[in-house]
């Protein structure tokens, strides 16, 4: 981004009870070249988020803090917060980013240049994922490897393809096309607002660019197992576009390819160690080990392509079991319970059974 183009970007961050994250994201964004203003929307936080934002506001003149006092009927909380900030923003470009992200030095300049070079109206990236606990290491990389198959970067970025997707952790959008597509008001009741907004922008004639983004932005999405469980329960069914048969096929593949070979190898190894196996058991042990090893190799390659540490492939059997349960729970929540929960709010789901 040239000096002449600098200061064109309004950065918009929704924050609901983000005391653990908000300072990191504000500081990382404030250090970027090309930022005109930073708008943080305090979405009725009940923790120390307002206090931290007050301190940061005295340090960064470009930081403005907005606060939502109510959530109108028919709106999802995040979309309402983003819509309010977009209305106040003055930049030619809007960068919507989540409070749990950290923007690496020079990232905005590099991505703005990429958007300009590829004539993008919406540029979105899938940030690098930080995984501190075993359950994060098991589930998060596997989810993103799965999503890479559902939403291929090349197809989304191809103007000739109808495929559309985006990651709400980083949406750099030209203001004009954002408003022409209806902005977040057009997706007010949509739980998966990032994908739907991308779809509307592409339908409006906008150019999408979707990229793996571990080199530019990183995030730790969930700090507790419960948060992760609720978050993916909310999203997975929608990411599969409500196609139950396709979800069940994925569950079957996860179990057959990711869980059973390892479980079978472990069970057969115990039998052999106990002296209960003959030639057939030995052969089955070797075959199950080979299948498990092949799956690990395939998964490690997929992780490397997405910017993950290939060594996380060792968590694949546990991840496959947990992701299978998450897929089933997400389908149950959307199709039968009819509601999902996020950030202390319950949202009714609209599903055609």
Secondary structure, DSSP 8 states (H G I E B T S, - for coil): --TTTTT-EEEEEEESS-TTTHHHHHHHHHTSTTEEEEEEEEES--SSHHHHHHHHHHH-TTEEEEEE----TT--HHHHHHHHHHHH---SEEEEEETTEEE-TTHHHHHHHHHHHTT-SEEEEEEEE---SHHHHHHHHHHHHHHHHHS-HHHHT-TTS------TTEEEEEHHHHHHTTGGGGGTT-SSHHHHHHHHHHHTT--EEEEEEEEEEEE---SSHHHHHHHHHHHHHHHTTT-HHHHHHHHHHIIIIIIIHHHHHHHHHHHHHTT---HHHHHHHHHHHHHHHHHHHHHHHHHHHTT--GGGGGGHHHHHHHHHHHHHHHHHIIIII-EEEETTEEEE-----
